Amino acid sequence: MKKHLNASYALCLSLYWMSACFVYGYTRLFMSRLGYSADQVGLVLAVDCAAAMILQPLLARAMERSDRFTLRHVLLLLCLTALACGGLLLLPQKKPVFVCLFALMSVMTMTLQPFMNAVGFGYLNRGANLNWSATRGVASLAFALISKVYAALAEIDLNCLLGLYLFCTAGILLCSLILAERETPTAGARTRAGHGSLLRTYPAFFGMLLGIVLIFFQHGFLDAYLYDIILAAGGDARELGTALLIGAAVETPMMLLFTRVKDRFGVGRSLRFSAIAMALKTWFILLLGSVTGVYLMRFCHLFSYALLMPALTYYANERMADSDRVTGQALITGAVSLAGMFSYLTGGMMVSAWGPMRGLLLCTLVGMAGGALFVLFSLRDRKQA
């Protein structure tokens, strides 16, 4: 296991992001072809994000306080629930039952993210020779490749999309049994401090979380309604697959080289630069109004999303005490989920009422405000550190 740790963990992360590709990239297409409107899809995604936002820190804190409820148990619980719901979706279901099952399946996948990161950082914190950013880069490449597969399957049969998702989730379950230790690998000394103590200990961190919420409000709109934006720009499902491929493909080199970037510029500078890039990248679409603008925006993932996400992950691991690290990771992904909840909930309404381009303009302005707020509190956090 130790000899092949990087390969094993890269496979585990790849399987996760291959399953997440369906939830984040193809929910709108999947549900629209089953007759659901943009408003209905937005409501489902908003509920998913709200539930994931609540579950992530609760499960993380419960895991850090308990000697019996471990990371392994969390991963098994989430994967098994997702598989059960997805399996039932392959059978004929009434519309309300279908929506509930799909929402619960999506929530489990969204909730998994910080715990997948925790597996890798658990090994790192114990001194194992694991290159986390490189394994995350491999996962981005897997996301890129699978996005084209999903696009092709969407033209054949929607059940094929769901079947591929279930295959990847089953792979996560198997990897979890092998990789995750029976003891919680990331927990340090047990603590009974709640989130209030975290606010007192890391005040600037919570200001940064507010900035993340605003930045990812814009990002969540792009995730959920990229298909609508591409349709407005003159494209179709094939262009959606290409756009997702470009974004995920350019993430790969940054993820592979992030350790060098971090050592050269530091986590703080990387965070600030990527936050600004995240806030400004959508102007390519707004100014060009074409599929080319969408492709350029996705290319900017190299300097924005691909840099911001590992930087945030390393920030929580380096800046926080051992007993707070998993909760810190969960709060970051919880902030992203909160942003997604608001963007999905209002995004469908904006698309229906104003069209995708005007909705994107409003989200861009919100994202720019979030970028400014994030930079401000990041500089304050640097002084406090």
TALIN-V41168 format. One record per residue. N is the residue number from 1. RES is the residue in three letters. SS is DSSP state (alpha for helix, beta for strand, coil for the rest). PHI is phi in radians with two decimals (* if undefined). Layout:
# TALIN-V41168
n-><N;N>
res-><RES;RES>
ss-><SS;SS>
phi-><PHI;PHI>
This chain:
# TALIN-V41168
n-><1;2;3;4;5;6;7;8;9;10;11;12;13;14;15;16;17;18;19;20;21;22;23;24;25;26;27;28;29;30;31;32;33;34;35;36;37;38;39;40;41;42;43;44;45;46;47;48;49;50;51;52;53;54;55;56;57;58;59;60;61;62;63;64;65;66;67;68;69;70;71;72;73;74;75;76;77;78;79;80;81;82;83;84;85;86;87;88;89;90;91;92;93;94;95;96;97;98;99;100;101;102;103;104;105;106;107;108;109;110;111;112;113;114;115;116;117;118;119;120;121;122;123;124;125;126;127;128;129;130;131;132;133;134;135;136;137;138;139;140;141;142;143;144;145;146;147;148;149;150;151;152;153;154;155;156;157;158;159;160;161;162;163;164;165;166;167;168;169;170;171;172;173;174;175;176;177;178;179;180;181;182;183;184;185;186;187;188;189;190;191;192;193;194;195;196;197;198;199;200;201;202;203;204;205;206;207;208;209;210;211;212;213;214;215;216;217;218;219;220;221;222;223;224;225;226;227;228;229;230;231;232;233;234;235;236;237;238;239;240;241;242;243;244;245;246;247;248;249;250;251;252;253;254;255;256;257;258;259;260;261;262;263;264;265;266;267;268;269;270;271;272;273;274;275;276;277;278;279;280;281;282;283;284;285;286;287;288;289;290;291;292;293;294;295;296;297;298;299;300;301;302;303;304;305;306;307;308;309;310;311;312;313;314;315;316;317;318;319;320;321;322;323;324;325;326;327;328;329;330;331;332;333;334;335;336;337;338;339;340;341;342;343;344;345;346;347;348;349;350;351;352;353;354;355;356;357;358;359;360;361;362;363;364;365;366;367;368;369;370;371;372;373;374;375;376;377;378;379;380;381;382;383;384;385>
res-><MET;LYS;LYS;HIS;LEU;ASN;ALA;SER;TYR;ALA;LEU;CYS;LEU;SER;LEU;TYR;TRP;MET;SER;ALA;CYS;PHE;VAL;TYR;GLY;TYR;THR;ARG;LEU;PHE;MET;SER;ARG;LEU;GLY;TYR;SER;ALA;ASP;GLN;VAL;GLY;LEU;VAL;LEU;ALA;VAL;ASP;CYS;ALA;ALA;ALA;MET;ILE;LEU;GLN;PRO;LEU;LEU;ALA;ARG;ALA;MET;GLU;ARG;SER;ASP;ARG;PHE;THR;LEU;ARG;HIS;VAL;LEU;LEU;LEU;LEU;CYS;LEU;THR;ALA;LEU;ALA;CYS;GLY;GLY;LEU;LEU;LEU;LEU;PRO;GLN;LYS;LYS;PRO;VAL;PHE;VAL;CYS;LEU;PHE;ALA;LEU;MET;SER;VAL;MET;THR;MET;THR;LEU;GLN;PRO;PHE;MET;ASN;ALA;VAL;GLY;PHE;GLY;TYR;LEU;ASN;ARG;GLY;ALA;ASN;LEU;ASN;TRP;SER;ALA;THR;ARG;GLY;VAL;ALA;SER;LEU;ALA;PHE;ALA;LEU;ILE;SER;LYS;VAL;TYR;ALA;ALA;LEU;ALA;GLU;ILE;ASP;LEU;ASN;CYS;LEU;LEU;GLY;LEU;TYR;LEU;PHE;CYS;THR;ALA;GLY;ILE;LEU;LEU;CYS;SER;LEU;ILE;LEU;ALA;GLU;ARG;GLU;THR;PRO;THR;ALA;GLY;ALA;ARG;THR;ARG;ALA;GLY;HIS;GLY;SER;LEU;LEU;ARG;THR;TYR;PRO;ALA;PHE;PHE;GLY;MET;LEU;LEU;GLY;ILE;VAL;LEU;ILE;PHE;PHE;GLN;HIS;GLY;PHE;LEU;ASP;ALA;TYR;LEU;TYR;ASP;ILE;ILE;LEU;ALA;ALA;GLY;GLY;ASP;ALA;ARG;GLU;LEU;GLY;THR;ALA;LEU;LEU;ILE;GLY;ALA;ALA;VAL;GLU;THR;PRO;MET;MET;LEU;LEU;PHE;THR;ARG;VAL;LYS;ASP;ARG;PHE;GLY;VAL;GLY;ARG;SER;LEU;ARG;PHE;SER;ALA;ILE;ALA;MET;ALA;LEU;LYS;THR;TRP;PHE;ILE;LEU;LEU;LEU;GLY;SER;VAL;THR;GLY;VAL;TYR;LEU;MET;ARG;PHE;CYS;HIS;LEU;PHE;SER;TYR;ALA;LEU;LEU;MET;PRO;ALA;LEU;THR;TYR;TYR;ALA;ASN;GLU;ARG;MET;ALA;ASP;SER;ASP;ARG;VAL;THR;GLY;GLN;ALA;LEU;ILE;THR;GLY;ALA;VAL;SER;LEU;ALA;GLY;MET;PHE;SER;TYR;LEU;THR;GLY;GLY;MET;MET;VAL;SER;ALA;TRP;GLY;PRO;MET;ARG;GLY;LEU;LEU;LEU;CYS;THR;LEU;VAL;GLY;MET;ALA;GLY;GLY;ALA;LEU;PHE;VAL;LEU;PHE;SER;LEU;ARG;ASP;ARG;LYS;GLN;ALA>
ss-><coil;coil;coil;coil;alpha;alpha;alpha;alpha;alpha;alpha;alpha;alpha;alpha;alpha;alpha;alpha;alpha;alpha;alpha;alpha;alpha;alpha;alpha;alpha;alpha;coil;alpha;alpha;alpha;alpha;alpha;alpha;coil;coil;coil;coil;coil;alpha;alpha;alpha;alpha;alpha;alpha;alpha;alpha;alpha;alpha;alpha;alpha;alpha;alpha;alpha;alpha;alpha;alpha;alpha;alpha;alpha;alpha;alpha;alpha;alpha;alpha;alpha;alpha;coil;coil;coil;coil;coil;alpha;alpha;alpha;alpha;alpha;alpha;alpha;alpha;alpha;alpha;alpha;alpha;alpha;alpha;alpha;alpha;alpha;alpha;alpha;coil;coil;coil;coil;coil;alpha;alpha;alpha;alpha;alpha;alpha;alpha;alpha;alpha;alpha;alpha;alpha;alpha;alpha;alpha;alpha;alpha;alpha;alpha;alpha;alpha;alpha;alpha;alpha;alpha;alpha;alpha;alpha;alpha;alpha;alpha;coil;coil;coil;coil;coil;coil;alpha;alpha;alpha;alpha;alpha;alpha;alpha;alpha;alpha;alpha;alpha;alpha;alpha;alpha;alpha;alpha;alpha;alpha;alpha;alpha;alpha;alpha;alpha;coil;coil;coil;alpha;alpha;alpha;alpha;alpha;alpha;alpha;alpha;alpha;alpha;alpha;alpha;alpha;alpha;alpha;alpha;alpha;alpha;alpha;alpha;alpha;alpha;coil;coil;coil;coil;coil;coil;coil;coil;coil;coil;coil;coil;coil;coil;coil;alpha;alpha;alpha;alpha;alpha;alpha;alpha;coil;alpha;alpha;alpha;alpha;alpha;alpha;alpha;alpha;alpha;alpha;alpha;alpha;alpha;alpha;alpha;alpha;alpha;alpha;alpha;alpha;alpha;alpha;alpha;alpha;alpha;alpha;alpha;alpha;alpha;alpha;coil;coil;coil;coil;alpha;alpha;alpha;alpha;alpha;alpha;alpha;alpha;alpha;alpha;alpha;alpha;alpha;alpha;alpha;alpha;alpha;alpha;alpha;alpha;alpha;alpha;alpha;alpha;alpha;alpha;alpha;alpha;alpha;alpha;alpha;alpha;alpha;alpha;alpha;alpha;alpha;alpha;alpha;alpha;alpha;alpha;alpha;alpha;coil;coil;alpha;alpha;alpha;alpha;alpha;alpha;coil;coil;alpha;alpha;alpha;alpha;alpha;alpha;alpha;alpha;alpha;alpha;alpha;alpha;coil;coil;alpha;alpha;alpha;alpha;alpha;alpha;alpha;alpha;alpha;alpha;alpha;alpha;alpha;alpha;alpha;coil;coil;alpha;alpha;alpha;alpha;alpha;alpha;alpha;alpha;alpha;alpha;alpha;alpha;alpha;alpha;alpha;alpha;alpha;alpha;alpha;alpha;alpha;alpha;alpha;alpha;alpha;alpha;alpha;alpha;alpha;alpha;alpha;alpha;alpha;coil;alpha;alpha;alpha;alpha;alpha;alpha;alpha;alpha;alpha;alpha;alpha;alpha;alpha;alpha;alpha;alpha;alpha;alpha;alpha;alpha;alpha;alpha;alpha;alpha;alpha;alpha;alpha;alpha;alpha;coil>
phi-><*;-1.10;-1.13;-1.95;-1.08;-1.08;-1.16;-1.14;-1.25;-1.09;-1.12;-1.10;-1.13;-1.09;-1.09;-1.09;-1.28;-1.23;-1.28;-1.15;-1.01;-1.14;-1.18;-1.47;-1.75;-2.18;-1.07;-1.07;-1.12;-1.03;-1.34;-1.15;-1.33;-1.67;1.75;-1.61;-1.41;-1.06;-1.09;-1.17;-1.10;-1.06;-1.15;-1.08;-1.15;-1.11;-1.10;-1.00;-1.16;-1.09;-1.15;-1.12;-1.07;-1.34;-1.19;-1.01;-1.18;-1.13;-1.16;-1.12;-1.20;-1.09;-1.18;-1.26;-1.57;-1.90;-1.57;-1.73;-1.55;-1.83;-1.03;-1.06;-1.11;-1.09;-1.09;-1.13;-1.03;-1.19;-1.14;-1.12;-1.15;-1.08;-1.15;-1.10;-1.16;-1.10;-1.08;-1.17;-1.20;-1.26;-1.65;-1.05;-2.34;-1.21;-0.98;-1.10;-1.17;-1.02;-1.09;-1.11;-1.14;-1.11;-1.12;-1.15;-1.06;-1.15;-1.03;-1.07;-1.17;-1.11;-1.19;-1.10;-0.93;-1.14;-1.37;-1.15;-1.11;-1.11;-1.03;-1.16;-1.25;-1.08;-1.16;-1.04;-1.21;-1.68;1.55;-1.26;-1.49;-2.11;-1.70;-1.10;-1.13;-1.17;-1.14;-1.19;-1.13;-1.08;-1.11;-1.12;-1.11;-1.08;-1.03;-1.06;-1.19;-1.24;-1.09;-1.24;-1.15;-1.03;-1.08;-1.18;-1.15;-1.09;-1.46;-1.75;-2.82;-1.11;-1.14;-1.15;-1.02;-1.14;-1.09;-1.16;-1.00;-1.14;-1.06;-1.15;-1.15;-1.10;-1.12;-1.07;-1.02;-1.13;-1.10;-1.09;-1.11;-1.53;-1.47;-1.27;-1.23;-1.18;-1.62;-1.22;-1.29;-1.71;-1.41;-1.77;-1.11;-1.19;-2.40;-1.94;-1.26;-1.67;-1.17;-1.07;-1.19;-1.12;-1.11;-1.24;-1.35;-2.23;-1.10;-1.17;-1.04;-1.27;-1.18;-1.11;-1.08;-1.11;-1.09;-1.07;-1.02;-1.24;-1.10;-1.43;-1.06;-1.16;-1.12;-1.13;-1.08;-1.10;-1.06;-1.35;-2.09;-1.07;-1.06;-1.16;-1.11;-1.16;-1.07;-1.16;-1.56;1.74;-1.82;-2.66;-1.05;-1.13;-1.18;-1.07;-1.05;-1.15;-1.09;-1.11;-1.10;-1.07;-1.05;-1.26;-1.18;-1.31;-1.13;-1.01;-1.08;-1.14;-1.08;-1.14;-1.76;-1.06;-0.99;-1.19;-1.08;-1.08;-1.19;-1.40;-1.93;1.53;-1.16;-1.08;-1.11;-1.07;-1.07;-1.17;-1.08;-1.20;-1.12;-1.15;-1.09;-1.04;-1.25;-1.77;-1.12;-1.26;-1.13;-1.05;-1.22;-1.15;-1.42;-1.56;1.09;-2.41;-1.09;-1.03;-1.08;-1.11;-1.11;-1.14;-1.04;-1.17;-1.11;-1.17;-0.96;-0.98;-1.82;-1.94;-1.04;-1.14;-1.62;-1.18;-1.14;-1.16;-1.11;-1.10;-1.13;-1.19;-1.02;-1.11;-1.29;-1.57;-1.47;-1.79;-1.16;-0.92;-1.33;-1.95;-1.15;-1.16;-1.11;-1.04;-1.06;-1.17;-1.18;-1.11;-1.19;-1.15;-1.13;-1.11;-1.15;-1.08;-1.07;-1.08;-1.02;-1.20;-1.23;-1.20;-1.17;-1.53;-1.10;-1.06;-1.14;-1.15;-1.09;-1.21;-1.53;-1.95;1.69;-1.15;-1.23;-1.19;-1.08;-1.12;-1.08;-1.08;-1.12;-1.13;-1.10;-1.12;-1.09;-1.13;-1.11;-1.14;-1.08;-1.11;-1.13;-1.08;-1.09;-1.04;-1.30;-1.14;-1.15;-1.16;-1.13;-1.09;-1.19;-1.19;-1.17>
